[in-house]
Amino acid sequence: METSELIKKVRKIEIKTKGLSKHLFSGEYHSAFKGRGMSFSEVRNYQFGDDVRNIDWNVTARTGDPHIKIFEEERELTVMLLIDFSRSAFFGTVSQMKNEIITEICAVLAFSAINNNDKVGVLFFSNKVEKFIPPKKGKQHILRIIRELIDFEPEGQGTNIGSTLEFFNNVVKKRSICFILSDFLSSGYEFPLRVAAKRHDVIGVNIIDPKEEALPNVGLIRAYDAETGQLQWLDTGSAKVRRQYEAWHKKHLDYFKSTFGKSGADTVNIRTNESYVNALLNFFKKRAS
């Protein structure tokens, strides 16, 4: 992509998503995440009504008087965006492709994070880890991330969430808020997700295009598998073929829900024919309640 065209696209996304993060998401983001990150501050004498679970038994035993631990909200968090750049992300039948929606969501989350003085890092993946951008603060860092989101060309074709999470677990040691943005049309990531969810606050953001949920009955078509790069004939006029496809898609959706649920990680579904703004706001409000 030419530099002038790239700059225009970055600017367009910046204007749209920065406004959303400033006026809609920053407060919701703070309520949903900042209050959950607490660090030890000091101890003081126990007072009637204090939560007994916060009693510091070592200080209490040493002084002979009950003391409790005081915690304060962590002033700085780290947000990690794990972004699926496999070929299936470059699909869309409504107004935007999935990767375009992912770009806007990432920009909104990134601007919301820096508005709350947090760091943001990015990990692009396909069937392998494509690129890792370490967490940093600042507007210029966010603009670099947006440029990469718009102009990045993946080398791989498939999707491997498991190996991506293994890399993430090895590289990012400090507790973070980890958003995984993908269509989750893969499996085999139970164990690394469970490991990640024990250390980090993990949220799976599932991007769903309605046309991928069911095949239309349009007869014999030449279908391109975005994950493998292969072309094959597909008889959509066959009820059996359509049922098999729907079952395949439902299997992945059920796997996504159950695997994240068992790991204690959160999920949010965002459909390409609906507003991601409403979906994210509802998710943030649910987290804050």
C-alpha positions as CSV (number, residue, x, y, z in Angstrom):
1,M,0.0,0.0,0.0
2,E,1.3,3.5,-0.9
3,T,2.4,5.7,2.0
4,S,-0.1,8.4,1.3
5,E,-3.0,6.0,1.1
6,L,-1.9,4.3,4.3
7,I,-1.7,7.6,6.1
8,K,-5.2,8.5,5.1
9,K,-6.5,5.1,6.3
10,V,-4.7,5.4,9.6
11,R,-6.1,8.9,10.1
12,K,-9.6,7.8,9.3
13,I,-9.5,5.0,11.8
14,E,-7.8,7.2,14.4
15,I,-10.6,9.8,14.1
16,K,-13.4,7.3,14.4
17,T,-12.0,5.0,17.1
18,K,-10.3,7.8,19.2
19,G,-13.7,9.5,19.5
20,L,-15.4,6.3,20.5
21,S,-12.8,5.5,23.1
22,K,-12.9,9.0,24.6
23,H,-16.6,9.4,24.7
24,L,-17.9,5.9,25.2
25,F,-15.3,3.3,26.2
26,S,-12.7,4.9,28.5
27,G,-15.0,5.1,31.5
28,E,-16.4,1.6,30.8
29,Y,-12.9,0.2,30.3
30,H,-11.8,1.7,33.6
31,S,-14.8,0.2,35.4
32,A,-14.3,-3.2,33.8
33,F,-10.6,-3.6,34.3
34,K,-8.8,-1.0,36.5
35,G,-10.7,-1.9,39.6
36,R,-9.7,-5.6,39.2
37,G,-6.0,-4.9,39.3
38,M,-5.1,-4.3,43.0
39,S,-1.7,-4.1,44.6
40,F,-0.6,-4.1,48.2
41,S,-0.2,-0.6,49.7
42,E,0.2,-0.8,53.5
43,V,-1.2,-2.2,56.8
44,R,-3.3,-0.5,59.4
45,N,-5.1,-1.4,62.6
46,Y,-8.3,-3.4,62.1
47,Q,-11.5,-1.4,62.4
48,F,-15.0,-2.7,62.9
49,G,-16.6,-3.6,59.6
50,D,-13.3,-4.4,57.8
51,D,-13.2,-7.6,55.8
52,V,-11.5,-10.3,57.9
53,R,-10.1,-11.9,54.8
54,N,-7.7,-9.0,54.6
55,I,-6.2,-9.5,58.0
56,D,-2.4,-9.7,57.9
57,W,-1.8,-12.5,60.4
58,N,2.0,-12.0,60.5
59,V,1.7,-8.3,61.6
60,T,-1.2,-9.2,63.9
61,A,0.9,-11.9,65.7
62,R,4.0,-9.6,65.9
63,T,2.1,-6.7,67.4
64,G,-0.6,-8.4,69.4
65,D,-3.2,-6.2,67.7
66,P,-5.2,-7.1,64.6
67,H,-4.0,-5.4,61.4
68,I,-5.4,-5.6,57.9
69,K,-3.8,-5.2,54.5
70,I,-4.7,-2.2,52.4
71,F,-4.8,-2.5,48.7
72,E,-4.9,0.2,46.0
73,E,-5.9,0.1,42.4
74,E,-2.9,-0.6,40.1
75,R,-2.0,2.6,38.3
76,E,-0.8,0.9,35.2
77,L,-2.0,-2.2,33.4
78,T,-0.8,-4.0,30.3
79,V,-3.2,-4.8,27.5
80,M,-2.2,-7.4,25.0
81,L,-4.0,-7.8,21.7
82,L,-3.6,-11.2,20.1
83,I,-4.8,-10.8,16.5
84,D,-5.7,-13.5,14.1
85,F,-4.3,-12.6,10.6
86,S,-5.1,-16.0,9.0
87,R,-6.7,-15.9,5.5
88,S,-10.2,-16.5,6.9
89,A,-10.0,-13.0,8.6
90,F,-10.0,-11.5,5.1
91,F,-13.6,-12.4,4.6
92,G,-16.8,-10.4,4.8
93,T,-20.2,-10.3,3.2
94,V,-21.8,-7.3,4.9
95,S,-20.2,-3.8,4.9
96,Q,-16.8,-4.8,6.3
97,M,-14.4,-7.8,6.2
98,K,-13.6,-9.4,9.5
99,N,-10.0,-8.0,9.6
100,E,-11.4,-4.4,9.1
101,I,-13.7,-4.8,12.1
102,I,-10.8,-6.4,14.1
103,T,-8.7,-3.3,13.2
104,E,-11.3,-0.9,14.5
105,I,-11.9,-2.9,17.7
106,C,-8.1,-3.1,18.4
107,A,-7.8,0.7,17.8
108,V,-10.7,1.4,20.2
109,L,-9.2,-0.9,22.9
110,A,-5.8,0.6,22.4
111,F,-6.9,4.2,22.7
112,S,-9.1,3.3,25.8
113,A,-6.0,1.8,27.3
114,I,-3.7,4.8,26.8
115,N,-6.4,7.1,28.0
116,N,-6.2,5.1,31.3
117,N,-2.3,5.3,31.3
118,D,-1.9,1.7,30.4
119,K,0.6,-0.1,28.0
120,V,-0.5,-1.8,24.9
121,G,1.2,-4.7,23.0
122,V,0.3,-6.7,20.0
123,L,0.9,-10.2,18.7
124,F,-0.1,-11.0,15.1
125,F,-0.7,-14.7,14.3
126,S,-1.8,-17.2,11.6
127,N,-0.7,-20.8,11.8
128,K,2.4,-19.3,13.5
129,V,3.4,-16.2,15.4
130,E,3.8,-13.5,12.6
131,K,4.9,-10.5,14.6
132,F,5.2,-9.4,18.3
133,I,5.2,-5.7,19.3
134,P,6.1,-5.3,23.0
135,P,3.8,-3.2,25.2
136,K,4.4,0.5,25.3
137,K,2.5,3.7,26.1
138,G,1.8,6.7,23.9
139,K,-0.2,7.9,20.9
140,Q,2.7,7.3,18.4
141,H,2.9,3.7,19.6
142,I,-0.9,3.2,19.0
143,L,-0.6,4.8,15.5
144,R,2.1,2.3,14.7
145,I,-0.2,-0.5,15.7
146,I,-3.0,0.8,13.5
147,R,-0.5,1.1,10.6
148,E,0.5,-2.5,11.1
149,L,-3.1,-3.6,11.3
150,I,-3.9,-2.0,8.0
151,D,-0.8,-2.9,6.0
152,F,0.4,-6.2,7.6
153,E,0.8,-9.1,5.1
154,P,0.8,-12.5,6.9
155,E,3.1,-15.3,5.7
156,G,1.0,-18.2,7.0
157,Q,-2.5,-19.3,5.9
158,G,-4.0,-21.4,8.6
159,T,-4.7,-20.7,12.3
160,N,-2.9,-22.0,15.3
161,I,-4.2,-20.4,18.5
162,G,-2.5,-23.1,20.7
163,S,1.1,-22.3,19.6
164,T,0.3,-18.5,19.7
165,L,-0.8,-18.8,23.4
166,E,2.3,-20.9,24.2
167,F,4.5,-18.0,22.8
168,F,2.4,-15.5,24.7
169,N,2.8,-17.4,27.9
170,N,6.5,-17.6,27.5
171,V,7.1,-14.0,26.5
172,V,4.6,-12.0,28.6
173,K,5.3,-12.7,32.2
174,K,3.6,-9.7,33.8
175,R,-0.2,-10.1,34.4
176,S,-2.1,-8.5,31.5
177,I,-5.5,-8.0,30.0
178,C,-5.3,-10.3,27.0
179,F,-7.8,-9.9,24.2
180,I,-7.7,-12.7,21.6
181,L,-9.5,-11.5,18.4
182,S,-10.3,-14.3,15.9
183,D,-13.0,-16.2,14.2
184,F,-11.9,-19.2,16.3
185,L,-12.3,-21.7,13.4
186,S,-9.7,-24.0,14.9
187,S,-9.3,-26.1,18.0
188,G,-6.6,-27.7,20.1
189,Y,-5.8,-24.8,22.4
190,E,-7.3,-26.0,25.7
191,F,-4.1,-26.4,27.7
192,P,-2.3,-23.2,26.7
193,L,-5.5,-21.2,27.2
194,R,-5.9,-22.7,30.7
195,V,-2.3,-21.7,31.5
196,A,-2.8,-18.2,30.2
197,A,-6.1,-17.7,32.0
198,K,-4.4,-18.5,35.4
199,R,-2.0,-15.7,35.0
200,H,-3.8,-13.2,32.8
201,D,-7.3,-11.7,32.4
202,V,-8.2,-13.4,29.1
203,I,-11.1,-12.4,26.8
204,G,-11.9,-14.2,23.6
205,V,-13.5,-11.9,21.0
206,N,-15.2,-14.0,18.4
207,I,-15.8,-12.3,15.0
208,I,-18.6,-14.0,13.2
209,D,-19.8,-13.4,9.6
210,P,-23.5,-14.5,9.2
211,K,-22.7,-16.0,5.8
212,E,-20.2,-18.4,7.3
213,E,-22.8,-20.0,9.6
214,A,-24.8,-21.6,6.8
215,L,-24.2,-22.3,3.1
216,P,-26.7,-20.8,0.6
217,N,-28.5,-23.2,-1.8
218,V,-26.9,-22.0,-5.1
219,G,-26.0,-25.3,-6.7
220,L,-22.4,-26.3,-7.6
221,I,-19.8,-23.7,-6.7
222,R,-16.0,-23.5,-6.8
223,A,-15.1,-22.8,-3.2
224,Y,-11.8,-21.3,-2.0
225,D,-10.6,-22.5,1.4
226,A,-9.0,-19.3,2.9
227,E,-7.2,-21.4,5.6
228,T,-5.6,-23.9,3.2
229,G,-5.5,-21.9,0.0
230,Q,-7.1,-24.8,-1.9
231,L,-10.0,-24.7,-4.5
232,Q,-12.6,-27.3,-4.5
233,W,-16.1,-28.0,-6.0
234,L,-18.9,-27.8,-3.5
235,D,-22.5,-28.9,-4.1
236,T,-24.5,-26.4,-2.1
237,G,-27.7,-27.8,-3.6
238,S,-27.2,-30.9,-1.4
239,A,-29.0,-30.7,1.9
240,K,-26.5,-33.1,3.3
241,V,-23.5,-30.9,2.4
242,R,-25.3,-27.8,3.9
243,R,-26.0,-29.8,7.1
244,Q,-22.4,-31.0,7.3
245,Y,-21.1,-27.4,6.9
246,E,-23.5,-26.0,9.6
247,A,-22.5,-28.8,11.9
248,W,-18.8,-28.0,11.3
249,H,-19.3,-24.3,12.1
250,K,-21.4,-25.1,15.2
251,K,-18.8,-27.5,16.4
252,H,-16.2,-24.7,16.4
253,L,-18.5,-22.2,18.1
254,D,-19.4,-24.8,20.8
255,Y,-15.7,-25.6,21.3
256,F,-14.9,-21.9,21.7
257,K,-17.6,-21.4,24.3
258,S,-16.9,-24.5,26.3
259,T,-13.1,-24.2,26.2
260,F,-13.0,-20.6,27.4
261,G,-15.7,-21.3,30.0
262,K,-13.7,-24.2,31.5
263,S,-10.6,-22.0,31.6
264,G,-12.4,-19.2,33.5
265,A,-11.8,-16.8,30.6
266,D,-14.5,-14.4,29.3
267,T,-16.0,-14.3,25.8
268,V,-17.8,-11.9,23.6
269,N,-19.3,-12.6,20.2
270,I,-19.3,-9.8,17.6
271,R,-21.2,-10.3,14.3
272,T,-20.2,-8.4,11.2
273,N,-23.8,-7.4,10.5
274,E,-24.2,-5.8,13.9
275,S,-22.6,-2.9,15.8
276,Y,-19.4,-3.9,17.6
277,V,-19.8,-0.7,19.7
278,N,-22.9,-2.1,21.4
279,A,-21.4,-5.6,21.8
280,L,-18.3,-4.1,23.5
281,L,-20.2,-1.7,25.7
282,N,-22.5,-4.4,26.9
283,F,-19.5,-6.6,27.7
284,F,-17.7,-3.9,29.6
285,K,-20.9,-3.1,31.6
286,K,-21.4,-6.7,32.4
287,R,-17.7,-7.0,33.6
288,A,-18.1,-3.9,35.8
289,S,-21.3,-5.0,37.5
